[in-house]
Structures are given as structure tokens and as C-alpha cells.
Amino acid sequence: MFTGIVEETGKVKSIQPGAKSVKLTIEANIVLDDLKIGDSVSVSGVCLTAAAISSDSFVADVMPQTLRFSAFANLKPGEIVNLERAMRADGRFGGHMVSGHIDGTGTISDIKQEDNAVWVKINTASEILKYIVDKGSVAIDGISLTVAELGEDSFSVSLIPHTVKVTSLLKKNRGDLVNLECDMIGKYVYKFINAGNGDLAGGLAAAKKQSNVDIDFLKKHGF
């Protein structure tokens, strides 16, 4: 589990391709401090496991499923990535609950400055947009951000100077892919409410059974 508060940016040192997978070597600093083999690290929003660790980098395996659903298929040596270690149970929770299991990708369609803020517009599929709500949380390349504007085929976020400085997002350009993870709680609520109409990814058995959970039920029970 992560918070979406990026600890540092790292650099892709090397990419070793397999038949359908890759092995990444990521140069890092802060996240190596107490990292152990088997620990989870969010790499631009994707939860990876440290398989080997050196004084200036760690190695992680990326399986075929991750390549299919993430922007890692376009990853290149030298690219800057956002890094975050798994959250501690005894620390401050500054972002939102981020699993590192991304929902898919989006494309940066616009970047514009507004005084001290930078607006970034992301176009993405309806399957992701259905979980996005205005002023809700979303993780873009592992960065916990607030949805500032919602359109029919896109959403926008507004970045403060600190986020611009400490993350990799504005090192990308219009047309580049980003990893997206929608709010975890929102996805669960959506699934429960829509359990009876067949709108469940991978939940065919549940879809056949009519759910008793609807808006009236949630209001009645204090939600």
C-alpha cells in the first residue's frame, strides 16, 4: 500500500527484455535507505518487488500483465520515474490509498501554466473515467492528485510548484502515456452499487445476483 506522496525520482538504468517481460534496474537514493529484497516499491505508480539491491540501484521484474496495462511498454533507459516505498503504519498519511495496481493508462493532451500552478489534461478511456469524480483523488504515475476538472473523455489536475519540482510528470510531453490508478474506495462503491446490472469487470457470478446495495441503502446506513 502506498500514499501517492513521491519520495524521490529515480532513473531507469537498464532494461533487460525477456520473451514477454522485462527486468528493470532503477537508480535511486532515498528509497534504498532501508529497502530489503522482497519489499514493494511504487515505480511511477506500479507496485514492483525489489529482487536485487546495490549501493545505488535496485532491480525489479515486470511481468507481461503489467506491461499490457501500463505505460512501461514505452519505458526507455535514462527515463525519470517516481519512487515511493510502501507506507508505514506509524506514519502520517498525506496522500490517499494507492495500491500500485494501476487501472490503465491515459495520454497527456494539454499542459498549461496558470500563475503558480500547472494544469495537466489527461485523455483516457470511459472504463477509467467512470471511476473519476470531480475533486476526487487519482494517482497519475504514482502521484496522489486531486481531479480539478472532469470532461466527457478527459480529466485535468492542477499541480503546485512542489509537485512539479519533486516528480517526473512535467518531464513528459503532450502525447506521452501515463499510468492511472483510480480511487480504491470509489471502485468498491461502484462495484457494489452496480452488482446487479452486469457492469462488473471479471465479476460475472456477482453480476447474476441482484445487489441490495443502492443509494437509498447507503443513505439509510449513514453513508
C-alpha atoms as an extended CHARMM CRD file, in Angstrom:
* protein
*
       223  EXT
         1         1  MET       CA              0.0000000000        0.0000000000        0.0000000000  PROA      1               0.0000000000
         2         2  PHE       CA              1.2200000000        3.4880000000       -0.8940000000  PROA      2               0.0000000000
         3         3  THR       CA              0.1180000000        7.0890000000       -0.3260000000  PROA      3               0.0000000000
         4         4  GLY       CA              0.9610000000        8.6800000000       -3.6660000000  PROA      4               0.0000000000
         5         5  ILE       CA              3.4240000000       11.0470000000       -1.9610000000  PROA      5               0.0000000000
         6         6  VAL       CA              6.5360000000       10.6050000000       -4.1110000000  PROA      6               0.0000000000
         7         7  GLU       CA              9.7340000000       10.2740000000       -2.0680000000  PROA      7               0.0000000000
         8         8  GLU       CA             12.1480000000       10.8950000000       -4.9190000000  PROA      8               0.0000000000
         9         9  THR       CA             12.6530000000       10.4810000000       -8.6310000000  PROA      9               0.0000000000
        10        10  GLY       CA             14.9390000000        7.7580000000       -9.9300000000  PROA      10              0.0000000000
        11        11  LYS       CA             16.3720000000        6.8940000000      -13.3230000000  PROA      11              0.0000000000
        12        12  VAL       CA             15.9320000000        3.7640000000      -15.4130000000  PROA      12              0.0000000000
        13        13  LYS       CA             19.4980000000        2.4580000000      -15.5510000000  PROA      13              0.0000000000
        14        14  SER       CA             18.8120000000       -0.5280000000      -17.7810000000  PROA      14              0.0000000000
        15        15  ILE       CA             16.0040000000       -2.6200000000      -19.2530000000  PROA      15              0.0000000000
        16        16  GLN       CA             16.6470000000       -6.3110000000      -19.8050000000  PROA      16              0.0000000000
        17        17  PRO       CA             13.9370000000       -7.7450000000      -22.0620000000  PROA      17              0.0000000000
        18        18  GLY       CA             12.5550000000      -11.2590000000      -21.7280000000  PROA      18              0.0000000000
        19        19  ALA       CA             10.1830000000      -13.0570000000      -24.0680000000  PROA      19              0.0000000000
        20        20  LYS       CA              7.1810000000      -11.0460000000      -22.8100000000  PROA      20              0.0000000000
        21        21  SER       CA              8.5950000000       -9.4690000000      -19.6630000000  PROA      21              0.0000000000
        22        22  VAL       CA             11.3860000000       -7.0970000000      -18.6560000000  PROA      22              0.0000000000
        23        23  LYS       CA             13.8380000000       -6.6980000000      -15.7990000000  PROA      23              0.0000000000
        24        24  LEU       CA             14.3560000000       -3.0990000000      -14.7130000000  PROA      24              0.0000000000
        25        25  THR       CA             17.3510000000       -1.6380000000      -12.9280000000  PROA      25              0.0000000000
        26        26  ILE       CA             16.4080000000        1.6670000000      -11.2780000000  PROA      26              0.0000000000
        27        27  GLU       CA             18.9580000000        4.1450000000       -9.9350000000  PROA      27              0.0000000000
        28        28  ALA       CA             17.7600000000        5.5910000000       -6.6220000000  PROA      28              0.0000000000
        29        29  ASN       CA             18.9050000000        7.1710000000       -3.3850000000  PROA      29              0.0000000000
        30        30  ILE       CA             16.3140000000        7.7690000000       -0.6600000000  PROA      30              0.0000000000
        31        31  VAL       CA             14.2540000000        4.6130000000       -1.1890000000  PROA      31              0.0000000000
        32        32  LEU       CA             17.3890000000        2.4700000000       -0.8540000000  PROA      32              0.0000000000
        33        33  ASP       CA             17.8510000000        3.6120000000        2.7530000000  PROA      33              0.0000000000
        34        34  ASP       CA             16.0860000000        0.6490000000        4.3770000000  PROA      34              0.0000000000
        35        35  LEU       CA             14.9850000000       -1.3060000000        1.3020000000  PROA      35              0.0000000000
        36        36  LYS       CA             15.2090000000       -5.0820000000        1.5480000000  PROA      36              0.0000000000
        37        37  ILE       CA             14.8480000000       -7.8010000000       -1.0590000000  PROA      37              0.0000000000
        38        38  GLY       CA             11.1240000000       -8.6080000000       -1.3220000000  PROA      38              0.0000000000
        39        39  ASP       CA              9.9950000000       -5.0970000000       -0.3730000000  PROA      39              0.0000000000
        40        40  SER       CA              7.4740000000       -3.2450000000       -2.5270000000  PROA      40              0.0000000000
        41        41  VAL       CA              8.3610000000       -0.0380000000       -4.3630000000  PROA      41              0.0000000000
        42        42  SER       CA              5.9960000000        2.0910000000       -6.3990000000  PROA      42              0.0000000000
        43        43  VAL       CA              7.7240000000        2.9000000000       -9.6900000000  PROA      43              0.0000000000
        44        44  SER       CA              5.6800000000        5.5990000000      -11.4460000000  PROA      44              0.0000000000
        45        45  GLY       CA              2.5710000000        4.1430000000       -9.8560000000  PROA      45              0.0000000000
        46        46  VAL       CA              3.2820000000        0.4580000000      -10.4800000000  PROA      46              0.0000000000
        47        47  CYS       CA              3.9240000000       -1.7410000000       -7.4460000000  PROA      47              0.0000000000
        48        48  LEU       CA              7.1340000000       -3.6980000000       -8.0850000000  PROA      48              0.0000000000
        49        49  THR       CA              9.1630000000       -6.0160000000       -5.8520000000  PROA      49              0.0000000000
        50        50  ALA       CA             12.8440000000       -5.3990000000       -5.1860000000  PROA      50              0.0000000000
        51        51  ALA       CA             14.5910000000       -8.5460000000       -6.4260000000  PROA      51              0.0000000000
        52        52  ALA       CA             18.1740000000       -7.2930000000       -6.0140000000  PROA      52              0.0000000000
        53        53  ILE       CA             19.6960000000       -4.2120000000       -4.3720000000  PROA      53              0.0000000000
        54        54  SER       CA             23.0530000000       -2.4750000000       -4.8170000000  PROA      54              0.0000000000
        55        55  SER       CA             24.5520000000        0.6970000000       -3.3740000000  PROA      55              0.0000000000
        56        56  ASP       CA             22.8950000000        2.9270000000       -5.9940000000  PROA      56              0.0000000000
        57        57  SER       CA             20.0630000000        0.9220000000       -7.5590000000  PROA      57              0.0000000000
        58        58  PHE       CA             17.5480000000       -1.8890000000       -7.2620000000  PROA      58              0.0000000000
        59        59  VAL       CA             16.2870000000       -4.4890000000       -9.7090000000  PROA      59              0.0000000000
        60        60  ALA       CA             12.6400000000       -5.4330000000      -10.2750000000  PROA      60              0.0000000000
        61        61  ASP       CA             10.8920000000       -7.8780000000      -12.5920000000  PROA      61              0.0000000000
        62        62  VAL       CA              7.9550000000       -6.6480000000      -14.6700000000  PROA      62              0.0000000000
        63        63  MET       CA              5.5900000000       -9.4070000000      -15.7570000000  PROA      63              0.0000000000
        64        64  PRO       CA              3.6710000000       -9.4760000000      -19.0780000000  PROA      64              0.0000000000
        65        65  GLN       CA              0.3570000000       -8.4530000000      -17.4730000000  PROA      65              0.0000000000
        66        66  THR       CA              1.9510000000       -5.2830000000      -16.0950000000  PROA      66              0.0000000000
        67        67  LEU       CA              3.3930000000       -4.3920000000      -19.4940000000  PROA      67              0.0000000000
        68        68  ARG       CA             -0.0190000000       -4.8330000000      -21.1170000000  PROA      68              0.0000000000
        69        69  PHE       CA             -1.8340000000       -2.4960000000      -18.7180000000  PROA      69              0.0000000000
        70        70  SER       CA              0.8260000000        0.1350000000      -18.0270000000  PROA      70              0.0000000000
        71        71  ALA       CA              2.9520000000        2.6940000000      -19.8200000000  PROA      71              0.0000000000
        72        72  PHE       CA              6.0270000000        0.5650000000      -19.1060000000  PROA      72              0.0000000000
        73        73  ALA       CA              5.8850000000       -0.8500000000      -22.6310000000  PROA      73              0.0000000000
        74        74  ASN       CA              7.2470000000        2.5560000000      -23.7350000000  PROA      74              0.0000000000
        75        75  LEU       CA              9.8510000000        2.8420000000      -20.9620000000  PROA      75              0.0000000000
        76        76  LYS       CA             13.3920000000        3.6740000000      -22.0800000000  PROA      76              0.0000000000
        77        77  PRO       CA             16.8000000000        3.6890000000      -20.3560000000  PROA      77              0.0000000000
        78        78  GLY       CA             17.5090000000        7.0960000000      -18.8590000000  PROA      78              0.0000000000
        79        79  GLU       CA             13.8310000000        7.8590000000      -18.2360000000  PROA      79              0.0000000000
        80        80  ILE       CA             12.9470000000        9.5110000000      -14.9300000000  PROA      80              0.0000000000
        81        81  VAL       CA             10.4500000000        7.6450000000      -12.7140000000  PROA      81              0.0000000000
        82        82  ASN       CA              8.6280000000        8.4500000000       -9.4640000000  PROA      82              0.0000000000
        83        83  LEU       CA              9.5780000000        6.2970000000       -6.4810000000  PROA      83              0.0000000000
        84        84  GLU       CA              7.8220000000        5.5800000000       -3.1900000000  PROA      84              0.0000000000
        85        85  ARG       CA              8.3600000000        2.8570000000       -0.6280000000  PROA      85              0.0000000000
        86        86  ALA       CA              5.3740000000        1.0780000000        0.8930000000  PROA      86              0.0000000000
        87        87  MET       CA              3.6570000000        3.2370000000        3.5200000000  PROA      87              0.0000000000
        88        88  ARG       CA              4.4210000000        2.7560000000        7.2100000000  PROA      88              0.0000000000
        89        89  ALA       CA              1.5470000000        2.0760000000        9.6020000000  PROA      89              0.0000000000
        90        90  ASP       CA              3.0080000000        4.5310000000       12.1450000000  PROA      90              0.0000000000
        91        91  GLY       CA              3.4670000000        7.4860000000        9.8000000000  PROA      91              0.0000000000
        92        92  ARG       CA              1.3920000000       10.3960000000        8.5480000000  PROA      92              0.0000000000
        93        93  PHE       CA             -0.9780000000        9.5610000000        5.7140000000  PROA      93              0.0000000000
        94        94  GLY       CA             -0.5030000000       12.5670000000        3.4180000000  PROA      94              0.0000000000
        95        95  GLY       CA             -1.9970000000       11.3570000000        0.1420000000  PROA      95              0.0000000000
        96        96  HSD       CA             -4.6960000000        8.7430000000       -0.4360000000  PROA      96              0.0000000000
        97        97  MET       CA             -4.8030000000        4.9530000000       -0.5040000000  PROA      97              0.0000000000
        98        98  VAL       CA             -2.8590000000        3.7870000000       -3.5610000000  PROA      98              0.0000000000
        99        99  SER       CA             -2.4170000000        0.0800000000       -4.2420000000  PROA      99              0.0000000000
       100       100  GLY       CA              0.0930000000        0.2890000000       -7.0700000000  PROA      100             0.0000000000
       101       101  HSD       CA             -2.2200000000       -1.8940000000       -9.1730000000  PROA      101             0.0000000000
       102       102  ILE       CA             -2.9790000000        0.5430000000      -11.9490000000  PROA      102             0.0000000000
       103       103  ASP       CA             -6.2710000000        0.6050000000      -13.8500000000  PROA      103             0.0000000000
       104       104  GLY       CA             -4.7650000000        1.5510000000      -17.2080000000  PROA      104             0.0000000000
       105       105  THR       CA             -3.1470000000        4.4460000000      -18.9880000000  PROA      105             0.0000000000
       106       106  GLY       CA             -4.0100000000        7.9240000000      -20.1700000000  PROA      106             0.0000000000
       107       107  THR       CA             -2.4700000000       10.3470000000      -22.6470000000  PROA      107             0.0000000000
       108       108  ILE       CA             -1.2960000000       13.8430000000      -21.7900000000  PROA      108             0.0000000000
       109       109  SER       CA             -3.2730000000       16.0580000000      -24.1510000000  PROA      109             0.0000000000
       110       110  ASP       CA             -2.5300000000       19.5250000000      -22.7630000000  PROA      110             0.0000000000
       111       111  ILE       CA             -0.1570000000       21.2930000000      -20.3650000000  PROA      111             0.0000000000
       112       112  LYS       CA             -0.6590000000       24.9390000000      -19.4470000000  PROA      112             0.0000000000
       113       113  GLN       CA              0.5680000000       27.3600000000      -16.7980000000  PROA      113             0.0000000000
       114       114  GLU       CA             -1.7860000000       29.3630000000      -14.5890000000  PROA      114             0.0000000000
       115       115  ASP       CA              0.1320000000       31.6510000000      -12.2290000000  PROA      115             0.0000000000
       116       116  ASN       CA              1.9420000000       29.2950000000       -9.8090000000  PROA      116             0.0000000000
       117       117  ALA       CA              0.0230000000       26.1940000000      -10.9350000000  PROA      117             0.0000000000
       118       118  VAL       CA              0.3890000000       23.9170000000      -13.9370000000  PROA      118             0.0000000000
       119       119  TRP       CA             -2.7140000000       22.2950000000      -15.4300000000  PROA      119             0.0000000000
       120       120  VAL       CA             -2.3040000000       18.8500000000      -16.9750000000  PROA      120             0.0000000000
       121       121  LYS       CA             -5.1240000000       17.3400000000      -19.0410000000  PROA      121             0.0000000000
       122       122  ILE       CA             -5.3240000000       13.5680000000      -19.4090000000  PROA      122             0.0000000000
       123       123  ASN       CA             -7.4250000000       11.7860000000      -22.0210000000  PROA      123             0.0000000000
       124       124  THR       CA             -8.4020000000        8.2420000000      -21.1430000000  PROA      124             0.0000000000
       125       125  ALA       CA            -10.9690000000        5.5020000000      -21.7270000000  PROA      125             0.0000000000
       126       126  SER       CA            -14.5280000000        5.5100000000      -20.4070000000  PROA      126             0.0000000000
       127       127  GLU       CA            -13.6930000000        2.3970000000      -18.3590000000  PROA      127             0.0000000000
       128       128  ILE       CA            -11.4060000000        4.5760000000      -16.2490000000  PROA      128             0.0000000000
       129       129  LEU       CA            -13.4000000000        7.8090000000      -16.3760000000  PROA      129             0.0000000000
       130       130  LYS       CA            -16.4300000000        6.1060000000      -14.8050000000  PROA      130             0.0000000000
       131       131  TYR       CA            -14.4530000000        5.9330000000      -11.5370000000  PROA      131             0.0000000000
       132       132  ILE       CA            -13.2410000000        9.5630000000      -11.7050000000  PROA      132             0.0000000000
       133       133  VAL       CA            -15.1940000000       12.2220000000       -9.7920000000  PROA      133             0.0000000000
       134       134  ASP       CA            -14.6920000000       15.9730000000       -9.6250000000  PROA      134             0.0000000000
       135       135  LYS       CA            -12.4890000000       16.8760000000       -6.6210000000  PROA      135             0.0000000000
       136       136  GLY       CA            -11.8170000000       13.1700000000       -6.0760000000  PROA      136             0.0000000000
       137       137  SER       CA             -8.4170000000       11.5060000000       -5.8420000000  PROA      137             0.0000000000
       138       138  VAL       CA             -6.4510000000        9.9160000000       -8.6680000000  PROA      138             0.0000000000
       139       139  ALA       CA             -2.8800000000        8.6390000000       -8.9260000000  PROA      139             0.0000000000
       140       140  ILE       CA             -1.0040000000        9.6890000000      -12.0780000000  PROA      140             0.0000000000
       141       141  ASP       CA              2.3480000000        7.9200000000      -12.4290000000  PROA      141             0.0000000000
       142       142  GLY       CA              2.0910000000        7.2250000000       -8.7040000000  PROA      142             0.0000000000
       143       143  ILE       CA              1.4250000000       10.8580000000       -7.7090000000  PROA      143             0.0000000000
       144       144  SER       CA             -1.5850000000       11.4710000000       -5.4750000000  PROA      144             0.0000000000
       145       145  LEU       CA             -3.5370000000       14.2890000000       -7.1390000000  PROA      145             0.0000000000
       146       146  THR       CA             -6.9650000000       15.9100000000       -6.9840000000  PROA      146             0.0000000000
       147       147  VAL       CA             -9.2470000000       15.9590000000      -10.0180000000  PROA      147             0.0000000000
       148       148  ALA       CA             -9.7240000000       19.6530000000      -10.7770000000  PROA      148             0.0000000000
       149       149  GLU       CA            -11.8840000000       19.3260000000      -13.8960000000  PROA      149             0.0000000000
       150       150  LEU       CA            -13.8130000000       16.4640000000      -15.4630000000  PROA      150             0.0000000000
       151       151  GLY       CA            -14.8030000000       16.1670000000      -19.1340000000  PROA      151             0.0000000000
       152       152  GLU       CA            -16.5040000000       13.5740000000      -21.3110000000  PROA      152             0.0000000000
       153       153  ASP       CA            -13.2780000000       11.9180000000      -22.4280000000  PROA      153             0.0000000000
       154       154  SER       CA            -10.7020000000       13.5220000000      -20.1360000000  PROA      154             0.0000000000
       155       155  PHE       CA             -9.9050000000       14.9350000000      -16.7230000000  PROA      155             0.0000000000
       156       156  SER       CA             -7.4840000000       17.6080000000      -15.5490000000  PROA      156             0.0000000000
       157       157  VAL       CA             -5.3210000000       18.1260000000      -12.4820000000  PROA      157             0.0000000000
       158       158  SER       CA             -3.5830000000       21.2540000000      -11.2420000000  PROA      158             0.0000000000
       159       159  LEU       CA             -0.0330000000       20.9060000000       -9.9110000000  PROA      159             0.0000000000
       160       160  ILE       CA              1.5230000000       23.0740000000       -7.2110000000  PROA      160             0.0000000000
       161       161  PRO       CA              5.1970000000       24.0930000000       -7.6520000000  PROA      161             0.0000000000
       162       162  HSD       CA              6.4020000000       21.4810000000       -5.1230000000  PROA      162             0.0000000000
       163       163  THR       CA              4.7950000000       18.6370000000       -7.1050000000  PROA      163             0.0000000000
       164       164  VAL       CA              6.3310000000       19.9570000000      -10.3150000000  PROA      164             0.0000000000
       165       165  LYS       CA              9.7510000000       20.0680000000       -8.6520000000  PROA      165             0.0000000000
       166       166  VAL       CA              9.8530000000       16.6440000000       -6.9740000000  PROA      166             0.0000000000
       167       167  THR       CA              8.0650000000       14.4310000000       -9.5300000000  PROA      167             0.0000000000
       168       168  SER       CA              8.5970000000       13.3650000000      -13.1230000000  PROA      168             0.0000000000
       169       169  LEU       CA              5.2140000000       14.3720000000      -14.5390000000  PROA      169             0.0000000000
       170       170  LEU       CA              6.2900000000       17.5700000000      -16.3080000000  PROA      170             0.0000000000
       171       171  LYS       CA              9.3080000000       15.8190000000      -17.7660000000  PROA      171             0.0000000000
       172       172  LYS       CA              6.7540000000       14.2510000000      -20.0950000000  PROA      172             0.0000000000
       173       173  ASN       CA              5.2240000000       15.8990000000      -23.1420000000  PROA      173             0.0000000000
       174       174  ARG       CA              1.8820000000       16.0890000000      -24.8780000000  PROA      174             0.0000000000
       175       175  GLY       CA              1.1070000000       12.6790000000      -26.3610000000  PROA      175             0.0000000000
       176       176  ASP       CA              3.0230000000       10.7290000000      -23.7010000000  PROA      176             0.0000000000
       177       177  LEU       CA              1.3580000000        7.9000000000      -21.7870000000  PROA      177             0.0000000000
       178       178  VAL       CA              0.9150000000        7.9600000000      -18.0060000000  PROA      178             0.0000000000
       179       179  ASN       CA             -0.1450000000        5.2680000000      -15.5400000000  PROA      179             0.0000000000
       180       180  LEU       CA             -3.5220000000        5.8090000000      -13.8650000000  PROA      180             0.0000000000
       181       181  GLU       CA             -4.9860000000        4.3650000000      -10.6900000000  PROA      181             0.0000000000
       182       182  CYS       CA             -8.4720000000        5.4760000000       -9.6570000000  PROA      182             0.0000000000
       183       183  ASP       CA             -9.5630000000        5.9020000000       -6.0610000000  PROA      183             0.0000000000
       184       184  MET       CA             -9.7470000000        2.4740000000       -4.4440000000  PROA      184             0.0000000000
       185       185  ILE       CA            -12.8090000000        3.2140000000       -2.2870000000  PROA      185             0.0000000000
       186       186  GLY       CA            -14.6650000000        4.6560000000       -5.2660000000  PROA      186             0.0000000000
       187       187  LYS       CA            -14.0950000000        1.4720000000       -7.2570000000  PROA      187             0.0000000000
       188       188  TYR       CA            -15.5130000000       -0.7030000000       -4.4830000000  PROA      188             0.0000000000
       189       189  VAL       CA            -18.5820000000        1.5140000000       -4.0760000000  PROA      189             0.0000000000
       190       190  TYR       CA            -19.1640000000        1.4860000000       -7.8420000000  PROA      190             0.0000000000
       191       191  LYS       CA            -18.9210000000       -2.3050000000       -7.9300000000  PROA      191             0.0000000000
       192       192  PHE       CA            -21.3740000000       -2.8290000000       -5.0660000000  PROA      192             0.0000000000
       193       193  ILE       CA            -23.9280000000       -0.4050000000       -6.4970000000  PROA      193             0.0000000000
       194       194  ASN       CA            -23.7080000000       -1.9070000000       -9.9870000000  PROA      194             0.0000000000
       195       195  ALA       CA            -23.5580000000       -5.5500000000       -8.9240000000  PROA      195             0.0000000000
       196       196  GLY       CA            -26.9280000000       -6.3250000000      -10.4980000000  PROA      196             0.0000000000
       197       197  ASN       CA            -26.5330000000       -4.7880000000      -13.9340000000  PROA      197             0.0000000000
       198       198  GLY       CA            -23.6030000000       -6.7790000000      -15.3010000000  PROA      198             0.0000000000
       199       199  ASP       CA            -21.1960000000       -3.8440000000      -15.1160000000  PROA      199             0.0000000000
       200       200  LEU       CA            -18.5220000000       -5.7590000000      -13.2470000000  PROA      200             0.0000000000
       201       201  ALA       CA            -15.0950000000       -6.3630000000      -14.7300000000  PROA      201             0.0000000000
       202       202  GLY       CA            -14.3720000000      -10.0150000000      -14.0040000000  PROA      202             0.0000000000
       203       203  GLY       CA            -17.3900000000      -10.3970000000      -11.7100000000  PROA      203             0.0000000000
       204       204  LEU       CA            -19.8000000000      -12.4670000000      -13.7920000000  PROA      204             0.0000000000
       205       205  ALA       CA            -21.0150000000      -14.5570000000      -10.8900000000  PROA      205             0.0000000000
       206       206  ALA       CA            -21.7940000000      -11.4940000000       -8.8000000000  PROA      206             0.0000000000
       207       207  ALA       CA            -23.4470000000       -9.8010000000      -11.7640000000  PROA      207             0.0000000000
       208       208  LYS       CA            -26.0430000000      -12.5720000000      -11.9410000000  PROA      208             0.0000000000
       209       209  LYS       CA            -27.1320000000      -11.8630000000       -8.3860000000  PROA      209             0.0000000000
       210       210  GLN       CA            -29.1460000000       -8.6910000000       -7.7470000000  PROA      210             0.0000000000
       211       211  SER       CA            -27.4600000000       -6.4520000000       -5.1980000000  PROA      211             0.0000000000
       212       212  ASN       CA            -29.4780000000       -4.8960000000       -2.3630000000  PROA      212             0.0000000000
       213       213  VAL       CA            -26.9730000000       -2.0580000000       -2.0580000000  PROA      213             0.0000000000
       214       214  ASP       CA            -28.1590000000        1.1440000000       -3.7170000000  PROA      214             0.0000000000
       215       215  ILE       CA            -28.1350000000        4.8780000000       -2.9920000000  PROA      215             0.0000000000
       216       216  ASP       CA            -31.1160000000        4.6200000000       -0.5990000000  PROA      216             0.0000000000
       217       217  PHE       CA            -29.4380000000        1.7710000000        1.2840000000  PROA      217             0.0000000000
       218       218  LEU       CA            -26.2260000000        3.7810000000        1.7000000000  PROA      218             0.0000000000
       219       219  LYS       CA            -28.1190000000        6.8790000000        2.8980000000  PROA      219             0.0000000000
       220       220  LYS       CA            -30.0980000000        4.8020000000        5.3800000000  PROA      220             0.0000000000
       221       221  HSD       CA            -26.8990000000        3.4640000000        6.8930000000  PROA      221             0.0000000000
       222       222  GLY       CA            -25.1740000000        6.8130000000        7.2110000000  PROA      222             0.0000000000
       223       223  PHE       CA            -23.0770000000        6.9770000000        4.0590000000  PROA      223             0.0000000000
